[in-house]
Amino acid sequence: MTQDEIIHLCKPYFGHLIEDGQHAFTDFDTLEPGIRLTVEKARPKFVHERLLALWEQRYGRDGRRKARMAEDCQGIKFLLIEGPKFCVGLRNKRLNRDFISSNHKSDHQSELRGTQSFPEFNMHVAHVFFGLRWTRALVPALSDMSITFECLTVQGRHAVEWRYTFWNASEGDNPQFPTQPLLIPPQPQPKSPLVKPKSDAPEMYRSKHSQGG
């Protein structure tokens, strides 16, 4: 499973990702200006939750669809894109200046980056971020959208292994230099466990995926 293979699997959905990302971001600006300015710090959470809602409306959870919503045993919701050899689980997050997602630190978050997958499904589901960045102006504006692949360094830190920017404010959906090579040297990773459903994984996913859905 290479960078190019992940990008190839996600590429047919870039148009909708751009549309939904812009929609979620600008929905926050529909708040009355006096109110919006006082709650600007809530924009990342608003955009995250709004995007999840838009994905639920667009893709649903029908196991027969190649792209559908899913969640892991910890309740993390993501867009599951099914491919012939592997799947991609897209989480939406705001990215910082170094393209690292804004996440709280926990053992589970580190496990997702250490294995670079959602390990409780009985198929390989790559752990990938759909990330948005925006300016820090008084009235923020979207600057770019990317998919990123994070890892865990030997020091236990979250880092970006690679990123692919498919939209920016100046060039639209055809950036001149979309692909960023490895941002850090390859890190030794713990061996991924056999991909099996955990005993506490949601029954609907154990049964659904065991049937090839």
Buried (B, 14 or more C-beta within 10 A) or exposed (E): BEBEBBBEBBEEBBEBBBEBBBEBBEBBEEBEEEEBEEEBEEBBEBBBEBBBEBBBEBBEBEBEBEBBBBBBBEEBBBBBBBBEEBBBBBBBBBBEEEBBBEBEEEEEBBBBBBBBBBBBBBBBBBBBBBBBBBEEEEEBEBBBBBBBBBBBBEEEBBBBBBBBBBBBEEEEEEBEEBEBEEBEEEBEBEEEEEBEBEEEBBEEBBEBBEEEB
